[in-house]
Amino acid sequence: MREQIAYLTQKLYGKSSEQTPLSGQIKRLDHVQHAYKCKHCSLSNESDKIVKAPVPKAPLAHSYGSASIIAHTLYQKYELKVPAYRQEND
């Protein structure tokens, strides 16, 4: 059963970013999540009806690293035995 939302206003709800490797470079991708509030529902009820757009889930909470950056760092650290100071130089 779907509820139809009559009138929506757009509001920035949350923003997240991640870093991904791209052929020797690191690029930062920003994901913006928009939330929509139904004004018609707010006037008729005490509670607000809020609909949020989906965003990709981060592999680690509050981390800037994407899954590929984390995997690459762990591979270099534990498989190739590269020290942290050499990983910073790469």
C-alpha positions in Angstrom: 0.0 0.0 0.0 1.6 3.3 -1.1 0.8 6.7 0.3 0.9 9.4 -2.2 2.8 12.6 -1.2 0.9 15.6 -2.3 3.4 18.5 -2.1 7.1 18.1 -1.6 9.8 20.6 -0.7 13.4 19.7 -1.2 15.9 20.0 1.6 19.5 18.9 1.9 19.5 16.1 4.5 23.0 14.7 4.6 26.3 14.6 2.7 29.0 12.0 2.6 32.2 11.6 0.7 34.6 8.8 -0.2 37.9 8.5 -1.8 38.5 6.2 -4.8 41.7 5.3 -6.6 41.6 6.1 -10.3 44.7 5.1 -12.3 47.3 6.4 -9.8 45.1 9.3 -8.6 42.8 9.6 -5.7 39.4 11.2 -6.5 36.9 12.3 -3.9 33.2 11.5 -4.7 30.5 13.4 -2.8 27.2 11.8 -2.2 24.3 14.1 -1.4 21.2 12.8 0.2 18.0 14.8 -0.3 15.0 14.6 2.1 11.5 15.5 1.0 8.8 16.7 3.4 5.1 16.5 2.7 3.6 19.8 3.7 0.1 18.5 3.3 0.7 15.7 5.7 2.4 18.0 8.2 -0.7 20.2 8.4 -3.1 17.4 8.8 -1.0 15.3 11.3 1.2 16.1 14.2 4.1 14.0 12.6 5.9 14.8 9.4 6.1 12.4 6.5 9.8 12.5 5.3 11.1 10.6 2.3 14.9 10.2 1.8 16.8 9.3 -1.3 19.1 6.3 -0.9 22.9 6.8 -0.7 25.7 4.1 -0.8 26.6 2.6 2.5 30.1 3.3 3.7 32.2 0.2 4.6 33.4 1.9 7.8 31.3 4.4 9.7 32.5 8.0 9.4 35.4 7.0 7.1 36.4 8.8 3.9 37.9 5.6 2.4 35.9 3.6 -0.1 35.9 -0.2 -0.1 38.6 -0.2 -2.8 40.9 2.2 -1.0 40.6 0.2 2.3 41.2 -3.1 0.4 44.3 -1.7 -1.4 45.8 -0.3 1.8 45.3 -3.6 3.7 46.7 -5.6 0.7 49.9 -3.4 0.7 50.2 -3.5 4.5 49.6 -7.2 5.2 50.3 -9.0 1.9 53.2 -7.0 0.5 54.5 -5.9 3.9 54.9 -2.3 2.8 55.5 0.0 5.8 53.2 2.9 6.5 55.7 5.6 5.6 56.2 4.0 2.2 52.4 3.8 1.6 52.2 7.6 2.3 54.8 8.3 -0.4 52.9 6.3 -3.1 
